[in-house]
Every structure is written in structure tokens, then in C-alpha cells.
Amino acid sequence: MITSSSGANAPSDAAVLEAAAIQASKAGQDDEAVRLWNLLLELQPQHTLALTTLGKRAFRLGDHASARRAFERLVRSEQDNPQHWINLAMACQGQRDEKAEELAIHNALVADPHDMVALLLRANLLERQGKTHKSATAYGAVAQVAPPLERLDPTMRGAVEHAHRYIERYRTDFGNFLDQFMDAQYQQYAGEDIQRFRDSIDLMVGRKRRYDSQSMMYHYPGLVPVEFFPREQFPWLDAIEAGTDTIRDEFLAVLQAEQGFQPYLTYPDDVPHNQFAELNNSPRWSAFHLIKDGRPVAGNIEQCPQTMELLRGAPQPDQPGRTPTVMFSLLKPRTRIPAHVGVSNARLLTHVPLIIPPDCGFRVGNTTREWVPGKAWVFDDTIEHEAWNNSDKLRVIMIFDIWHPQLSLAERSLITELTHAIYAFNSDSASYET
């Protein structure tokens, strides 16, 4: 049996005691392990493993006073270790000493401001104290540092899920309060367009996400990102909408011929397909191009003369090799186009619905709409968007691009010339993207 010792051999005795204590613990000899750890502390009063082991044991047994004494000894010698402060905070919580618990949590976060467990302890303490607003902020800090739930240790998952639920409840209550508080003001401005103000509240309380333009290739600064543009900004759409039946008839004749259709996406095999892997080179999402990459498609455009005549009034962009673009977009039954963003906010996309079965939809940012045949819309495709056809029938829309209406004539001309410059620089490439 190992007994207490001191003197010249004390360090080596400490190593022997530590090894023996660990071995006793593994063997399930708890009392012997405790005796050895205490002997070790006689030799080295600040021995980290001994104090940690004895403190945790005492905590498990509900002896919070002994656990606290052990962890207090630890933090005196290792003040920069957040785990020691966390252990002390939990022991203080067991004693219901909130003042000491708060101080220990504070010191843990001084040591590491991003420690998730310390942040959880602070949020939990504030919640127990009934400090609703401060605890919501604290749980928000937890959500910021926490990894996805599936990557969390199972022992932590419940606590983080509680943090998310707390934040959601708080935002719901906050939003409901603001709605009631502002109702009289809304009534006062009933005749005004205050949707942007309403959106600002939705963003603040988490009812909507903030979506910005994420142009993949060319971004023009200063253009306000708008999900769906007000229809009245585009009076030239009146003639196109009125000609929907004519456009549809020309498309149906094309569809009957069954020629000229190609997959909407045709990425090479040696490039990443990302979210489009299932739709790449797939007939489930296909197109019949009238104008592609700024060039009329011979053999196709001749089949839709009235459609092209109706499009003459649209302010289509002029970027040689890139725009304008006109196509019929076909989405087969039970097909979903995953969320994505477009290449440039200098131009917008227009949808003219032609064949729309039930259970089809389209989302841009926070706004979801259903297509209605003959009702066109204009949207910024550099804002995240997605589409789906959950029906058992074919969905068809006509898509074409237009200049962003906030661009002046001078800016449009400069963008056109910029495209020429890009091609001049990449004279050995056949692609605008290169």
C-alpha cells in the first residue's frame, strides 16, 4: 500500500501516486483512488488532475461544498483556464450562490469569450433570474458559436436546442408586441406604401431573413436589391401579357415538333455541380432558346415570329456573348430547382407564365408566389431563389432578361463596352465567364 511521503523523492512519488490513482479508478476502486488523490495533494497541493478529479467526484455525489473548494483551489493557480471556472460556476450553482456563480461565469468568459458552455451557463443564469431580454441576448450568443446540432456532442444538444427555442419564443413575443404597438400608426398611414417598414420589423424579429444581391460574376454597386419589382414600373409588359395566348400557341407548336429542346444546365463532367448535380444534363429542367448568349438561335427563332415581335418593346440588355436571353423554360412533374443566385444584378429576369398546373411555386428571398398564366413579373435573380413543380403535369414559362431600371443610358452603354473589353482581354477564350 502506498503511504504519504515527502523529501527528495517527492516528485517521483507524485508520479507513482498519480498512476496508481488512475489505475484504482479504472479498476472501480473508488475509495482507494480518493485516498491516493488526497495523498498526492499532500505532496503537490495544486495538482490539477487530482483537484479536478476530486472536485468532479464531489459534484456527482451532490457534495457541492467540497467540489467548490477543489475548484477554487484550481482557479487560484490556473486563472486562464475557462474549464476550471466553468466547474466552479456549476458547483456554486449547486449551492444556489448566484453571485459567486455569476463571477465564475464572468471569469470563464474573460478567459475565452467564445466558450459555448460558459455562454450557456450565463444564459441559463439570466433565465433563472427572470431577466428575459438579457437572457435572450445571451442565448443569441450561444446560437452564434454553436455548431450545427448534428455535429454537437449528444450531451450538449438539448441545451443548444433550448437556446434556439428560447430565441424563437422571444422573437415571436417581441414581434407580436411590436405589431400591437404599431397598429395605430399603420391605420394612420393606411393609404401609404409602408411595406418596407413592415419588412424592417420582420427582419429585426427574425420573421424574415435578410437576402442581398449575390451576383456570381459581375456586380454593379448601388442597385437596390428588390425581390419582385412593382409591376407598374414596367408598362411595356402590358403588350406581352396581352399576347400570352399567341406566345403559348407558338410554344405548343414547337413542343409538338419535339426539336430544339436541351437541358437547362449543361455543366462539363470535370467541374463541380454542387446543388445542381441531379439536374445537370437532365431533361427534367429543359429549355427552348430563342436568343442565347446574345445571339438568335437559328432554326428556333423562326418558329416564334410573333413572340419575338412582342418582345421588341422590352429593354433587353446588350452584352455581346452574354445577353440578351429569351427562352421557354420547361419543368417536368415532381421536379424542384434548388436555391441559387444569378450572374449579374445589372440585368433582371422576367417570367411570363404560359402553362401552370397546380402545386407550382417560386421563391425569391423571403417572398413566395405562384405563377398565374398571363401575369408577368420581374425579379432580381442575384437574390437567392428556387422553383418547384409538385404536380403531375408540365410547367412552362417564358424567360427573358432586361436592363436593371436604375441604370442610366450612359451606364448601360458603358456595361456594353465593358463586355467588349472582357472579350478583348480573353481573346483566346470562347466564354464570357473565363
C-alpha positions in Angstrom: 0.0 0.0 0.0 1.2 3.5 -0.9 1.5 5.8 2.1 2.3 9.5 2.5 5.9 10.5 1.8 8.0 13.7 1.4 11.5 14.8 0.8 13.9 14.3 -2.1 11.8 11.6 -3.7 8.5 13.6 -3.6 8.2 14.4 -7.3 8.7 10.8 -8.3 6.4 9.7 -5.6 3.8 12.1 -7.1 4.1 10.4 -10.5 3.7 7.0 -8.8 0.7 8.2 -6.8 -1.0 9.7 -9.9 -0.5 6.5 -11.9 -1.8 4.4 -9.0 -4.9 6.6 -8.5 -5.7 6.4 -12.2 -5.3 2.6 -12.1 -7.5 2.3 -9.0 -10.2 4.4 -10.6 -10.2 2.3 -13.8 -10.5 -0.8 -11.6 -13.5 0.6 -9.9 -11.7 1.0 -6.5 -13.2 4.4 -5.8 -12.3 4.7 -2.1 -8.7 3.7 -2.9 -8.5 6.2 -5.7 -9.7 9.0 -3.5 -7.2 8.1 -0.8 -4.4 8.2 -3.4 -5.5 11.5 -4.9 -5.5 13.0 -1.4 -2.0 11.7 -0.7 -0.9 13.3 -4.0 -2.3 16.6 -2.9 -0.3 16.4 0.3 2.8 16.4 -2.0 1.5 18.8 -4.6 -1.4 20.9 -3.2 -2.2 22.4 -6.6 -2.1 19.2 -8.6 -4.5 19.9 -11.5 -5.7 16.3 -12.2 -6.1 15.5 -8.5 -8.2 18.6 -7.8 -10.3 18.2 -10.9 -11.0 14.5 -10.3 -11.9 15.0 -6.6 -14.0 18.1 -7.4 -16.0 16.3 -10.1 -16.5 13.3 -7.9 -17.8 15.5 -5.1 -20.1 17.3 -7.6 -21.5 14.0 -8.8 -22.2 12.9 -5.2 -24.0 16.2 -4.5 -21.3 17.5 -2.2 -21.2 20.9 -3.8 -19.2 22.5 -0.9 -16.3 20.1 -1.4 -16.5 20.5 -5.1 -16.4 24.2 -4.8 -13.3 24.1 -2.5 -11.5 22.0 -5.0 -12.3 24.2 -8.0 -11.5 27.4 -6.0 -8.0 25.9 -5.4 -7.7 25.2 -9.2 -8.7 28.7 -10.3 -6.2 30.3 -7.9 -3.4 28.6 -9.7 -4.8 28.5 -13.3 -6.9 31.6 -13.8 -6.7 31.4 -17.6 -8.3 28.0 -17.9 -12.1 28.5 -18.7 -13.0 24.9 -17.8 -11.9 25.4 -14.2 -14.1 28.5 -13.9 -17.0 26.6 -15.5 -16.6 23.8 -13.0 -16.6 26.3 -10.2 -19.7 28.0 -11.6 -21.6 24.7 -11.6 -20.6 24.0 -8.0 -21.7 27.5 -7.0 -25.0 26.8 -8.8 -25.4 23.7 -6.8 -25.1 25.8 -3.7 -27.5 28.3 -5.1 -24.9 31.1 -4.7 -25.8 33.1 -7.8 -23.4 35.9 -7.0 -20.4 33.5 -6.9 -21.8 31.6 -9.9 -22.1 34.8 -12.0 -18.5 35.8 -11.1 -17.2 32.4 -12.1 -19.0 32.5 -15.4 -17.7 36.0 -16.0 -14.1 34.8 -15.4 -14.6 31.8 -17.7 -15.7 34.2 -20.5 -12.8 36.5 -19.8 -10.5 33.5 -20.4 -12.4 32.5 -23.5 -15.3 34.8 -24.7 -16.4 32.1 -27.2 -16.7 29.2 -24.8 -20.1 27.7 -25.6 -20.6 26.1 -22.2 -19.8 29.3 -20.4 -22.2 31.2 -22.6 -24.9 28.6 -21.9 -24.3 28.9 -18.2 -24.6 32.7 -18.4 -27.9 32.5 -20.4 -29.3 29.9 -18.0 -28.5 32.0 -15.0 -30.1 35.1 -16.6 -33.2 33.0 -17.5 -33.5 31.7 -13.9 -33.2 35.3 -12.7 -36.2 36.2 -14.9 -34.1 38.7 -17.0 -35.9 37.9 -20.2 -34.2 40.4 -22.5 -30.6 39.8 -21.2 -31.1 36.0 -21.4 -32.4 36.3 -25.0 -29.2 38.2 -25.9 -27.1 35.6 -24.1 -28.8 32.7 -25.8 -28.3 34.5 -29.1 -24.5 34.4 -28.4 -24.8 30.7 -27.9 -26.5 30.3 -31.3 -23.7 32.2 -32.9 -20.9 30.0 -31.6 -22.7 26.6 -31.6 -22.0 24.2 -34.5 -24.9 22.5 -36.3 -26.9 20.3 -34.0 -25.9 17.1 -35.8 -22.2 17.9 -35.0 -22.8 18.6 -31.3 -21.9 16.2 -28.6 -25.2 14.5 -27.6 -24.8 15.7 -24.0 -24.9 19.4 -25.3 -27.6 19.0 -27.9 -30.5 19.5 -25.6 -29.1 22.7 -24.1 -28.4 24.2 -27.5 -31.9 23.2 -28.7 -33.3 25.0 -25.7 -31.3 28.1 -26.7 -32.8 28.1 -30.2 -36.3 27.6 -28.8 -35.9 30.4 -26.3 -34.7 32.8 -29.0 -37.6 31.8 -31.3 -40.2 32.4 -28.5 -38.6 35.7 -27.6 -38.7 36.9 -31.2 -42.3 35.8 -31.6 -43.3 37.7 -28.4 -41.3 40.7 -29.5 -42.9 40.7 -32.9 -46.4 40.4 -31.6 -45.8 43.2 -29.1 -44.5 45.5 -31.9 -47.4 44.6 -34.2 -49.9 45.6 -31.5 -47.9 48.7 -30.5 -47.6 49.9 -34.1 -51.2 49.1 -35.2 -52.5 52.6 -34.6 -49.7 54.0 -36.7 -50.4 51.5 -39.5 -54.0 52.7 -39.5 -52.9 56.3 -39.8 -50.8 55.5 -42.9 -53.3 53.1 -44.4 -53.1 54.8 -47.8 -49.3 54.8 -47.9 -46.9 52.1 -49.2 -45.2 51.2 -45.9 -44.3 47.6 -46.8 -40.5 48.4 -46.5 -41.1 49.5 -42.9 -43.1 46.3 -42.1 -40.3 44.3 -43.7 -37.8 46.1 -41.4 -39.7 44.8 -38.4 -39.9 41.3 -39.8 -36.1 41.3 -40.3 -35.5 42.6 -36.8 -37.6 40.0 -35.1 -36.5 37.1 -37.3 -39.7 36.5 -39.2 -37.8 37.1 -42.4 -34.2 36.7 -43.4 -32.1 39.3 -45.0 -31.3 38.5 -48.6 -28.9 40.6 -50.5 -27.7 40.6 -54.1 -25.0 37.9 -54.5 -24.0 38.4 -58.2 -21.8 35.5 -59.2 -19.8 37.3 -61.9 -20.5 41.0 -62.3 -21.9 43.1 -59.5 -23.0 46.7 -60.1 -22.8 48.7 -56.8 -25.6 51.0 -55.7 -28.5 49.0 -57.2 -31.1 48.3 -54.5 -31.8 44.5 -54.2 -35.5 44.0 -54.8 -37.1 40.5 -54.7 -40.0 41.2 -57.0 -40.3 44.7 -58.6 -43.6 46.5 -58.7 -45.4 45.6 -61.8 -46.3 49.2 -62.6 -42.6 50.0 -63.2 -42.8 48.1 -66.5 -45.7 49.4 -68.6 -44.2 47.7 -71.7 -45.2 44.4 -70.2 -48.9 45.1 -71.0 -48.5 44.2 -74.6 -46.6 41.0 -73.7 -49.2 39.9 -71.2 -51.9 40.6 -73.7 -50.1 38.4 -76.2 -49.8 35.4 -73.8 -52.2 33.2 -75.9 -50.2 33.9 -79.0 -46.9 33.1 -77.3 -48.4 29.9 -75.9 -49.7 28.8 -79.2 -46.3 29.2 -80.8 -44.7 27.3 -78.0 -47.2 24.4 -78.3 -46.4 24.1 -82.0 -42.7 23.9 -81.0 -43.4 21.3 -78.4 -45.3 19.2 -80.9 -42.3 19.2 -83.2 -40.1 17.9 -80.3 -36.9 19.5 -81.7 -34.6 22.2 -80.4 -35.0 21.4 -76.7 -31.9 21.0 -74.5 -31.2 20.6 -70.8 -31.3 23.9 -69.0 -27.9 23.0 -67.3 -25.1 21.5 -69.3 -22.0 21.7 -67.0 -19.0 19.6 -68.0 -18.2 16.5 -66.1 -15.0 17.9 -64.7 -16.4 20.8 -62.8 -18.3 20.9 -59.5 -22.1 20.5 -60.0 -22.9 21.5 -56.4 -26.7 21.6 -55.8 -27.4 21.1 -59.5 -25.9 17.6 -59.7 -29.4 15.9 -60.2 -30.5 18.4 -62.9 -27.3 18.7 -64.8 -27.8 17.5 -68.4 -31.3 16.4 -67.3 -34.5 16.7 -69.4 -36.4 17.3 -66.1 -35.4 21.0 -66.5 -35.1 21.9 -70.1 -35.2 25.0 -72.4 -36.0 26.0 -75.9 -33.8 29.0 -76.6 -34.8 31.8 -79.0 -31.9 34.0 -78.1 -29.0 32.5 -76.2 -25.9 34.4 -75.0 -26.9 37.4 -77.1 -27.3 35.6 -80.3 -30.6 34.4 -82.1 -30.8 30.7 -82.3 -31.1 29.7 -85.9 -33.9 27.2 -86.5 -35.7 28.2 -83.3 -36.4 31.9 -83.6 -38.1 31.4 -87.0 -40.7 29.3 -85.3 -41.8 32.0 -83.0 -42.1 35.2 -85.0 -45.0 36.7 -83.1 -43.3 36.1 -79.8 -40.2 37.9 -81.0 -42.3 40.8 -82.3 -44.0 41.2 -78.9 -40.5 41.3 -77.2 -39.4 44.2 -79.3 -40.7 46.6 -76.6 -38.7 45.1 -73.8 -35.5 46.9 -72.8 -33.3 43.9 -73.1 -29.6 44.3 -72.1 -26.8 44.4 -74.7 -23.8 42.4 -73.5 -22.4 40.6 -76.6 -21.8 37.0 -75.8 -23.9 37.1 -72.7 -27.3 38.9 -73.2 -30.0 39.3 -74.3 -31.6 35.9 -73.5 -35.0 34.6 -74.4 -36.2 31.0 -73.8 -39.1 28.8 -72.9 -38.3 27.0 -69.6 -39.8 23.6 -69.0 -40.0 22.0 -65.6 -41.3 18.4 -65.6 -43.6 17.0 -62.9 -42.2 16.4 -59.4 -39.1 18.5 -60.1 -37.5 21.1 -57.9 -34.9 23.7 -58.9 -32.7 24.2 -55.8 -31.9 27.6 -54.3 -29.3 29.5 -56.3 -28.3 33.0 -57.5 -27.7 34.6 -60.9 -24.6 36.1 -62.5 -25.2 39.8 -62.5 -27.5 42.4 -61.0 -27.1 44.7 -64.0 -30.0 42.9 -65.5 -33.2 41.4 -64.2 -35.3 38.4 -65.2 -38.8 38.4 -66.4 -41.2 35.5 -66.2 -44.3 35.1 -68.5 -46.3 32.1 -67.3 -47.7 30.0 -70.1 -48.7 26.6 -68.7 -49.1 26.4 -65.0 -50.5 23.3 -63.3 -51.5 23.4 -59.6 -48.8 23.0 -56.9 -46.2 25.0 -58.6 -44.3 27.8 -56.9 -41.4 30.3 -56.9 -39.5 31.9 -54.1 -37.2 34.9 -54.2 -35.6 35.8 -50.9 -38.5 35.9 -48.4 -41.3 36.1 -50.9 -43.1 33.1 -52.4 -45.5 33.4 -55.3 -47.5 31.2 -57.6 -47.4 31.8 -61.4 -50.7 32.9 -63.0 -50.9 32.5 -66.8 -50.7 35.9 -68.5 -49.4 37.7 -65.3 -45.7 38.5 -65.7 -43.3 39.5 -63.0 -39.8 40.9 -62.9 -37.3 39.9 -60.2 -33.6 40.2 -59.3 -32.2 36.7 -59.8 -29.0 37.6 -57.8 -31.1 37.2 -54.7 -31.4 33.6 -53.7 -34.4 31.9 -55.5 -35.8 28.5 -56.2 -38.7 26.9 -58.1 -40.8 23.8 -57.9 -43.4 21.7 -59.8 -45.1 19.4 -57.4 -47.8 18.5 -59.8 -48.0 15.6 -62.3 -48.0 17.9 -65.3 -45.6 20.0 -67.3 -44.9 23.6 -66.2 -43.8 26.2 -68.9 -42.8 29.8 -68.6 -41.1 32.2 -71.0 -38.0 33.8 -69.5 -36.1 36.9 -70.8 -33.8 39.5 -69.3 -34.0 43.3 -69.2 -31.7 46.1 -68.0 -32.0 47.0 -64.4 -34.3 50.1 -64.5 -32.0 52.0 -62.1 -29.2 52.0 -64.7 -28.9 55.2 -66.7 -28.5 55.1 -70.5 -24.8 56.1 -70.0 -24.3 53.2 -67.6 -25.9 50.7 -69.9 -23.7 51.8 -72.7 -20.6 51.5 -70.5 -21.6 48.0 -69.4 -21.9 47.0 -73.1 -18.5 48.4 -73.8 -17.1 46.6 -70.8 -18.3 43.3 -72.2 -16.4 44.1 -75.4 -13.3 44.7 -73.2 -13.7 41.4 -71.4 -13.7 39.6 -74.7 -10.8 41.6 -76.0 -8.8 40.6 -72.9 -9.9 36.9 -73.2 -9.4 36.8 -77.0 -8.3 33.2 -76.9 -11.4 32.1 -75.0 -14.9 31.4 -76.3 -16.5 32.1 -73.0 -17.6 35.3 -71.2 -17.0 33.6 -67.9 -13.4 32.9 -68.4 
